[in-house]
Amino acid sequence: MEIKAADVMKLRQMTGAGMMDCKKALVEAGGDYARAQEIIREKGKLVAAKRADRETSEGAVIAEVNGNKAILVALGCETDFVAKNAEFQSVAQAIADAAMAAFPEDAEALKSCTLADGQTVEAAVTQQTGKTGEKHSLAYYARLEAPYISSYIHKINGKLGAIVAFNKEVPAEVGKGIAMQVASMNPVAVNKEAVPQEVIDRELTVAVEKTREELVKKAVNSALEKAGINPAHVDSEDHIESNTAKGWLTPEQADKAREIIKTVSAEKAANLQEAMVNNIANGRLNKFFKENTLEEQEYQMGDGKTSVKAFLASVDKDAKVVAFKRFSLND
């Protein structure tokens, strides 16, 4: 049957698909609009399956706050070209609006929520994949509920954002400043008490191992210097061979260095004082808390010396951050 331009345009208006895709769907469906729409949806699913392993590091991150509720959602795509497209931005905003309206518990629940046009979020994402030919994904979704919530989206690229919950209302500029802090400094938790135990265990393990290595290395370097050998010339086997070839080390010094490194390393490692190791490692862990928990971080909007906790207390001694959510498509 003949497919007229008006028929193609009508299907395009119904689905938002490209003109050629609409024409092919109508031809395949024998002019049946309902079947043609299904064909276009199936095409989107096929494209999505083919590109399932692609990275979606571009896209849009959107935050919405409504009273004591807030959502943070990200629609991902493959290229900046698609991310800047008006239709992509419109779909991302529609998903954010649906999330704010339904306030689902998690991303899986959000996929089943309905947009204004009647589509589910999941179907809309799949349809966009079919339209553009590149992978789209619901990259992130989170929600917060608290007496007062602030948000921040990095406007330059729109790919980074945060929402921050407070136990009470704070001045808008204060809330935004702390939301910017979360976005830029990427803390792991509000305070050290809120840091997951697995993170603490991992950081402490790393701190202990680093401390042991440094103490052993210090003992080895001291022994090398006493033997008249520059530690920088023998800090690896490659350097030993290279510096011997250059004449910076004699073959005898090279052999002596290898022997010192082997024997002193083993002796020092076997005789490290565990109490000292643990004390230094705990100091490193406390430094981690200072640099990576929101309350202890230096407030970037302030004088560079005041912690976020101290800054907030200077504004309102009873105000506290109770939770935050942050997402970046580039992390």
C-alpha positions in Angstrom: 0.0 0.0 0.0 1.0 3.6 -0.5 2.5 5.4 2.5 1.9 9.1 2.3 4.0 11.8 3.7 1.2 12.9 6.0 1.0 9.3 7.4 4.7 9.4 8.1 4.4 12.8 9.8 1.5 11.6 11.9 3.5 8.6 13.2 6.5 10.8 13.8 4.4 13.1 16.0 3.1 10.1 17.9 6.5 8.5 18.5 9.1 11.1 18.0 11.1 8.6 15.8 12.9 9.7 12.6 11.1 10.1 9.3 12.7 7.1 7.7 12.1 4.9 10.7 8.4 5.9 10.7 8.1 5.2 7.0 9.7 1.8 7.3 7.5 0.9 10.3 4.4 1.9 8.4 5.4 -0.1 5.4 6.1 -3.2 7.6 2.8 -2.7 9.5 0.8 -2.3 6.4 -0.3 1.2 7.4 -1.5 0.1 10.9 -0.5 2.9 13.3 -0.7 0.8 16.4 1.5 -1.9 14.9 3.9 0.7 13.5 4.3 2.2 17.0 5.1 -1.3 18.4 7.6 -1.9 15.6 9.4 1.4 16.6 9.4 0.3 20.2 10.8 -3.1 19.3 13.5 -1.4 17.2 14.5 0.6 20.3 14.8 -2.5 22.4 16.9 -4.1 19.7 19.3 -1.2 19.5 19.4 -1.1 23.3 20.4 -4.8 23.4 23.1 -4.3 20.8 24.6 -1.4 22.7 24.1 -2.7 26.3 27.9 -2.9 27.0 28.5 0.8 25.9 29.5 3.4 28.5 27.0 6.3 29.2 29.3 8.9 30.6 27.4 11.8 29.0 23.9 12.9 29.8 22.0 15.0 32.3 21.8 15.1 36.1 18.7 16.8 37.5 17.7 17.6 41.0 14.2 18.6 42.2 13.2 19.8 45.6 9.5 20.0 46.7 9.0 21.0 50.3 10.6 18.3 52.5 11.3 15.9 49.6 14.0 15.9 46.9 15.1 13.6 44.1 18.4 13.3 42.2 18.2 11.5 38.8 20.5 11.0 35.9 19.7 10.0 32.3 22.9 8.8 30.6 23.9 8.6 26.9 27.1 8.0 25.0 27.9 11.4 23.4 27.8 15.0 24.3 26.1 15.7 21.0 23.0 13.7 22.0 23.1 15.0 25.6 22.8 18.6 24.4 19.8 17.7 22.1 16.6 19.4 23.2 14.6 16.2 23.1 17.1 14.4 25.3 16.9 17.1 27.8 13.1 17.1 27.7 13.0 13.4 28.4 15.5 13.7 31.3 13.3 16.5 32.8 10.2 14.4 32.3 11.8 11.5 34.2 12.8 13.9 37.0 9.2 15.2 37.2 7.8 11.7 37.3 10.3 10.8 40.1 9.3 13.8 42.1 5.6 13.1 41.6 5.7 9.4 42.5 8.7 9.6 44.8 9.6 5.9 44.3 11.9 4.1 46.6 14.7 3.2 44.2 15.7 3.2 40.5 13.9 -0.1 39.7 10.7 1.3 41.0 11.2 4.5 39.0 11.4 2.5 35.8 7.8 1.6 36.2 6.6 5.2 36.9 4.6 6.9 34.2 5.5 10.0 32.3 2.9 12.6 31.3 2.6 11.0 27.8 1.6 7.7 29.4 4.9 5.9 28.8 6.8 4.3 31.6 10.2 5.6 32.3 11.8 2.4 31.1 9.9 2.5 27.8 10.9 6.2 27.3 14.6 5.4 27.8 14.4 2.5 25.4 12.6 4.6 22.8 15.3 7.3 23.0 17.9 4.5 22.4 16.0 3.5 19.3 15.7 7.1 18.1 19.4 8.1 18.4 21.1 4.7 17.8 23.2 5.1 21.0 22.7 3.6 24.4 20.6 5.5 27.0 20.3 4.5 30.6 18.7 5.5 33.8 22.1 6.0 35.3 21.1 7.1 38.8 18.2 7.8 41.1 18.1 8.7 44.8 15.7 10.5 47.1 15.8 12.3 50.4 13.2 13.4 52.8 14.0 15.9 55.6 12.8 19.2 57.2 15.0 21.1 54.8 16.8 20.1 51.6 19.2 22.0 49.3 20.4 21.1 45.8 23.1 21.9 43.4 23.7 21.0 39.7 27.0 21.9 38.1 25.6 24.1 35.3 28.7 24.1 33.0 28.2 20.5 32.0 25.0 19.4 33.8 26.6 16.0 34.6 27.3 16.5 38.4 24.8 17.2 41.1 23.9 16.8 44.8 21.1 17.1 47.2 21.7 17.7 50.9 19.2 17.1 53.8 19.3 19.2 57.0 17.6 18.7 60.3 16.1 22.2 60.1 15.8 25.1 57.7 19.1 27.0 57.0 19.6 30.1 54.8 19.3 29.3 51.2 22.9 30.4 50.4 24.2 28.2 53.2 22.3 25.1 51.9 23.5 25.7 48.4 27.1 26.2 49.5 27.1 22.9 51.4 25.5 21.2 48.4 28.3 22.6 46.2 30.8 21.2 48.8 29.3 17.7 48.5 29.3 17.9 44.7 32.9 19.2 44.4 34.6 17.3 47.3 32.7 14.0 47.1 32.7 13.0 50.8 32.0 9.4 51.6 29.7 10.1 54.5 28.3 13.0 56.7 30.8 12.1 59.5 33.1 9.3 60.6 30.3 7.6 62.6 28.4 7.2 59.3 31.3 5.8 57.3 30.5 2.2 56.3 32.5 -0.4 58.3 33.8 -2.0 55.1 35.3 1.4 54.1 37.0 1.8 57.5 38.4 -1.7 57.3 39.8 -1.2 53.8 41.3 2.2 54.7 42.9 0.8 57.9 44.3 -2.2 56.0 45.9 0.1 53.4 47.2 2.4 56.2 48.8 -0.5 58.1 50.5 -1.8 54.9 51.7 1.6 53.9 53.1 2.2 57.4 55.0 -1.1 57.4 56.4 -0.4 53.9 57.6 3.1 55.0 59.2 1.9 58.2 61.0 -0.9 56.4 62.2 1.4 53.6 63.4 3.9 56.2 65.6 1.2 57.8 66.9 0.1 54.5 67.8 3.6 53.4 69.6 4.3 56.6 71.7 1.1 56.2 72.5 2.0 52.6 73.6 5.5 53.5 75.9 4.0 56.2 77.4 1.9 53.5 78.0 5.0 51.4 75.4 4.1 48.8 72.8 6.6 47.6 69.3 5.0 48.2 67.9 6.8 45.1 70.4 4.8 42.9 69.2 1.4 44.1 65.5 1.8 44.7 64.7 -0.9 42.1 66.6 -3.6 40.2 66.3 -1.7 37.0 67.9 1.4 38.6 70.7 -0.7 40.0 71.5 -2.2 36.6 71.1 1.2 34.9 73.3 3.1 37.4 75.9 0.4 37.3 76.1 0.6 33.5 76.5 4.4 33.8 79.3 4.1 36.3 77.4 5.6 39.2 77.7 2.4 41.1 80.5 -0.1 41.1 79.6 -3.8 40.7 80.6 -4.3 44.3 78.3 -1.5 45.5 75.5 -3.0 43.4 75.9 -6.4 45.1 76.3 -4.8 48.5 73.1 -2.8 47.9 71.2 -6.0 47.0 72.4 -7.7 50.1 71.5 -4.8 52.4 68.0 -4.5 50.8 67.4 -8.2 51.3 68.7 -8.7 54.8 67.6 -5.4 56.4 64.1 -5.6 54.8 63.6 -9.0 56.3 65.0 -8.1 59.7 63.0 -4.9 60.0 59.8 -6.5 58.8 60.1 -9.2 61.4 60.8 -6.8 64.2 58.3 -4.0 63.7 56.6 -2.8 66.8 52.9 -3.5 66.2 51.8 -0.8 68.7 53.8 1.8 66.7 52.5 0.6 63.4 48.9 0.7 64.6 49.4 4.1 66.1 50.7 5.6 62.8 48.0 3.7 60.8 45.2 5.1 63.1 46.7 8.6 62.5 46.4 8.0 58.7 42.8 6.8 59.2 41.9 10.0 61.1 43.4 12.0 58.2 41.1 10.0 55.9 38.1 11.0 58.0 39.2 14.6 58.0 39.5 14.7 54.2 36.6 12.5 53.3 33.7 13.1 55.7 31.6 16.2 55.1 31.6 17.6 58.6 35.4 17.4 58.9 36.3 18.7 55.4 37.5 22.3 55.0 34.5 24.3 53.8 35.4 25.4 50.3 33.2 28.4 50.3 34.8 29.8 53.4 38.3 30.8 54.5 39.8 27.4 53.7 40.5 26.8 57.4 37.0 26.2 58.8 35.4 22.8 58.7 31.9 22.4 57.3 30.7 21.4 60.8 32.2 24.6 62.3 30.8 26.8 59.5 27.3 25.4 59.9 27.5 25.8 63.7 28.5 29.5 63.2 25.3 30.0 61.2 23.0 28.0 63.5 24.4 26.0 66.4 21.5 23.5 66.1 21.7 22.9 62.4 23.1 19.7 61.1 23.5 17.8 57.8 21.6 14.5 58.2 22.1 13.0 54.8 23.2 13.7 51.2 23.2 12.1 47.8 25.7 12.9 45.0 26.2 11.6 41.5 28.5 12.4 38.6 28.3 10.8 35.2 32.1 11.0 35.0 32.9 9.3 38.3 
